[in-house]
Amino acid sequence: LWWGAMNVDIEHLAFVRPTLLKVVRAHLALKEYAKAEEECMKHVNNQDSVEGLHLLGEVQSSAEKYQESLRSYQRALEIAPDDQKQHCKRKVEEAQVALKQSKEKNYYKILSVPRNAKLKEIKKSYRELALQWHPDKNTDNKEKAEQMFQDISEAYEVLSDKELREKYDRGEPVYEEEYDSMDSEDEEEFDSMDSEDEEDVHVEYDEEEYDSMDSEDEEEFDSMDSEDEEDVFMEEE
């Protein structure tokens, strides 16, 4: 539909460029990352824009192309007008954290959700993966299942908690023992972060999402049958 409208006058850039970004967002929502990146590159190659580069960075991050994503956000910072510099700086810092975490234990990757995933999406993915990797359902590969189940539970514990997720997204240690185990260089870098830096690196969350489940979430979780509920939440003896 959008392409049909754009093809009426492909030279009418004032209409084509913003419409192309709508096409990109549609592919991104469908998790068609290769197509989303291809269409977004058309926008950026025609002319750099902060909005286009930020969307390209989001697509690349969702596709786990963290280095490319960081470059896109850095380019956006370079061309940003003064009133957008702070926002663009924050995006670069978030991309740096994502790149660093991609080389470590990545909770978003473990739960197969994008970094901007809503709480409902995180819960849904956790439920599916916990059922899939429960050790009792993987008796032929129990050791791997136990590790996967542990990682899935850990990832959900952090990403379903607003405060812990914010710390994780800022690249801060989530648990005390993580801070204790940091080497001197990492500890120095973390301790030297001033309050302005801490404010810069953050992701905004929907307060209502974390304060209470909406009726649709409650319905979904209440409808779990007893067997599923037992599988997901059973504690290992």
C-alpha positions as CSV (number, residue, x, y, z in Angstrom):
1,L,0.0,0.0,0.0
2,W,2.7,2.5,1.0
3,W,4.9,1.5,-2.0
4,G,1.9,2.0,-4.3
5,A,1.5,5.5,-2.9
6,M,5.2,6.3,-3.2
7,N,5.4,5.0,-6.7
8,V,2.8,7.6,-7.8
9,D,5.6,10.2,-7.6
10,I,8.9,8.6,-6.4
11,E,10.6,12.0,-6.8
12,H,8.3,13.6,-4.2
13,L,10.9,13.2,-1.4
14,A,8.9,15.2,1.2
15,F,6.4,12.3,1.0
16,V,8.6,9.4,0.1
17,R,11.2,9.7,2.8
18,P,8.9,9.7,5.9
19,T,6.7,7.0,4.2
20,L,9.8,4.8,3.7
21,L,10.4,4.9,7.4
22,K,6.9,3.6,8.0
23,V,7.7,0.7,5.7
24,V,10.9,0.1,7.8
25,R,8.9,0.1,11.0
26,A,6.4,-2.4,9.6
27,H,9.2,-4.8,8.6
28,L,10.8,-4.3,12.0
29,A,7.5,-5.1,13.8
30,L,7.3,-8.3,11.8
31,K,10.9,-9.1,12.7
32,E,11.9,-9.0,9.0
33,Y,15.2,-7.4,9.9
34,A,17.0,-7.9,6.6
35,K,14.2,-6.2,4.6
36,A,13.9,-3.5,7.2
37,E,17.6,-2.7,7.0
38,E,17.5,-2.8,3.2
39,E,14.6,-0.2,3.1
40,C,16.2,1.9,5.8
41,M,19.5,2.1,3.9
42,K,17.5,3.6,0.9
43,H,16.4,6.4,3.2
44,V,19.9,7.0,4.7
45,N,21.7,6.7,1.4
46,N,19.4,9.3,-0.1
47,Q,20.3,11.7,2.7
48,D,21.4,11.2,6.3
49,S,18.9,12.1,9.0
50,V,18.9,11.6,12.8
51,E,15.5,9.8,12.6
52,G,16.6,7.5,9.8
53,L,20.0,6.7,11.4
54,H,18.3,6.0,14.8
55,L,15.8,3.7,13.1
56,L,18.6,2.0,11.2
57,G,20.5,1.5,14.5
58,E,17.4,0.0,16.1
59,V,17.0,-2.4,13.2
60,Q,20.6,-3.5,13.3
61,S,20.5,-4.0,17.0
62,S,17.4,-6.1,16.7
63,A,19.3,-8.2,14.1
64,E,22.2,-8.5,16.6
65,K,24.4,-6.4,14.4
66,Y,25.7,-4.4,17.4
67,Q,28.8,-3.0,15.8
68,E,26.9,-1.7,12.8
69,S,24.2,-0.3,15.1
70,L,26.8,1.6,17.1
71,R,28.2,3.1,14.0
72,S,24.7,4.3,12.9
73,Y,24.0,5.9,16.3
74,Q,27.5,7.6,16.2
75,R,26.8,9.0,12.7
76,A,23.5,10.4,14.0
77,L,25.3,12.1,16.8
78,E,27.7,13.7,14.3
79,I,25.0,15.3,12.2
80,A,22.5,16.1,15.1
81,P,21.6,19.7,15.7
82,D,22.4,21.1,19.1
83,D,19.0,20.5,20.6
84,Q,19.2,16.8,19.8
85,K,22.8,16.1,20.8
86,Q,22.0,14.9,24.3
87,H,19.4,12.4,23.1
88,C,21.8,11.2,20.4
89,K,24.6,10.9,22.9
90,R,22.4,8.7,25.1
91,K,21.6,6.5,22.1
92,V,25.3,6.0,21.4
93,E,25.9,5.0,25.0
94,E,23.1,2.6,25.0
95,A,24.5,1.0,21.8
96,Q,27.9,0.8,23.4
97,V,26.4,-1.1,26.3
98,A,24.5,-3.4,23.9
99,L,27.7,-4.2,22.1
100,K,29.6,-5.0,25.3
101,Q,26.7,-7.2,26.6
102,S,26.5,-9.0,23.3
103,K,29.9,-10.5,24.1
104,E,28.8,-11.5,27.5
105,K,25.6,-13.0,28.9
106,N,22.9,-11.2,26.9
107,Y,19.5,-11.4,28.6
108,Y,17.6,-10.1,25.6
109,K,19.2,-12.7,23.4
110,I,18.5,-15.4,25.9
111,L,14.8,-14.6,25.9
112,S,14.8,-13.9,22.1
113,V,13.3,-10.4,22.5
114,P,14.6,-7.0,21.2
115,R,16.1,-4.5,23.6
116,N,12.9,-2.3,23.4
117,A,10.6,-5.3,24.1
118,K,7.5,-4.6,26.2
119,L,6.9,-6.4,29.4
120,K,4.1,-8.5,27.9
121,E,6.5,-9.7,25.2
122,I,9.1,-10.6,27.7
123,K,6.6,-12.6,29.8
124,K,5.3,-14.4,26.7
125,S,8.8,-15.4,25.5
126,Y,9.8,-16.5,29.0
127,R,6.8,-18.7,29.3
128,E,7.5,-20.4,26.0
129,L,11.2,-20.9,26.5
130,A,10.8,-22.1,30.1
131,L,8.4,-24.8,28.9
132,Q,10.7,-25.7,26.0
133,W,13.8,-26.0,28.1
134,H,12.4,-27.4,31.4
135,P,14.8,-30.2,32.4
136,D,11.9,-32.7,33.0
137,K,11.0,-32.3,29.3
138,N,14.6,-32.7,28.1
139,T,15.7,-35.9,29.8
140,D,17.9,-36.9,26.8
141,N,19.9,-33.6,27.2
142,K,19.4,-32.7,30.8
143,E,22.7,-30.9,31.5
144,K,22.2,-28.4,28.6
145,A,18.5,-28.0,29.5
146,E,19.3,-27.2,33.1
147,Q,21.8,-24.5,32.1
148,M,19.3,-23.0,29.5
149,F,16.5,-23.1,32.1
150,Q,18.7,-21.4,34.6
151,D,19.7,-18.7,32.1
152,I,16.1,-18.1,31.0
153,S,15.0,-17.8,34.6
154,E,17.8,-15.3,35.4
155,A,17.1,-13.3,32.3
156,Y,13.4,-13.1,33.1
157,E,14.2,-12.1,36.7
158,V,16.2,-9.1,35.5
159,L,14.1,-8.0,32.5
160,S,10.8,-8.3,34.3
161,D,12.0,-6.0,37.1
162,K,12.0,-2.3,36.2
163,E,14.8,-1.3,38.5
164,L,17.1,-4.3,37.6
165,R,16.4,-3.8,33.8
166,E,17.3,-0.2,34.0
167,K,20.6,-1.1,35.7
168,Y,21.3,-3.8,33.2
169,D,20.6,-1.4,30.3
170,R,23.0,1.1,31.7
171,G,25.7,-1.6,31.8
172,E,25.8,-1.6,35.6
173,P,26.2,-4.7,37.7
174,V,22.8,-6.1,38.4
175,Y,23.8,-8.1,41.5
176,E,26.3,-7.2,44.3
177,E,28.5,-10.2,43.5
178,E,28.9,-8.9,39.9
179,Y,30.3,-5.7,41.3
180,D,32.6,-7.6,43.7
181,S,33.9,-9.7,40.8
182,M,34.7,-6.7,38.5
183,D,38.4,-6.3,37.7
184,S,40.1,-3.0,38.7
185,E,39.8,-1.4,35.3
186,D,36.0,-2.1,35.0
187,E,35.5,-1.0,38.6
188,E,37.4,2.3,38.1
189,E,35.3,3.0,34.9
190,F,32.1,2.3,36.7
191,D,32.9,4.3,39.8
192,S,34.0,7.3,37.7
193,M,30.6,7.5,36.1
194,D,29.1,10.8,37.4
195,S,25.5,11.5,38.0
196,E,25.1,13.2,34.6
197,D,26.4,10.1,32.8
198,E,24.0,7.9,34.8
199,E,21.1,10.0,33.7
200,D,22.2,9.9,30.1
201,V,22.3,6.1,29.8
202,H,18.7,5.0,30.3
203,V,15.8,3.5,28.6
204,E,12.3,4.8,29.4
205,Y,9.8,2.2,30.4
206,D,6.1,2.3,30.7
207,E,5.5,2.7,34.5
208,E,2.1,1.1,34.3
209,E,3.5,-2.0,32.7
210,Y,5.8,-2.6,35.6
211,D,3.5,-1.4,38.4
212,S,0.7,-3.8,37.5
213,M,-0.4,-6.3,34.9
214,D,-3.1,-5.1,32.5
215,S,-6.2,-7.1,32.3
216,E,-5.1,-8.9,29.1
217,D,-1.8,-10.0,30.8
218,E,-3.8,-11.3,33.8
219,E,-6.1,-13.2,31.6
220,E,-3.2,-14.8,29.7
221,F,-1.5,-15.9,32.9
222,D,-4.6,-17.0,34.7
223,S,-5.4,-19.2,31.7
224,M,-2.3,-21.3,32.0
225,D,-3.3,-24.8,32.8
226,S,-2.0,-26.4,35.9
227,E,0.6,-28.6,34.1
228,D,2.1,-25.6,32.3
229,E,2.2,-23.5,35.5
230,E,3.9,-26.3,37.3
231,D,6.5,-26.7,34.6
232,V,7.4,-23.0,34.4
233,F,7.5,-22.2,38.1
234,M,8.5,-25.5,39.7
235,E,11.6,-25.1,41.9
236,E,14.4,-27.6,41.3
237,E,14.8,-29.8,44.3
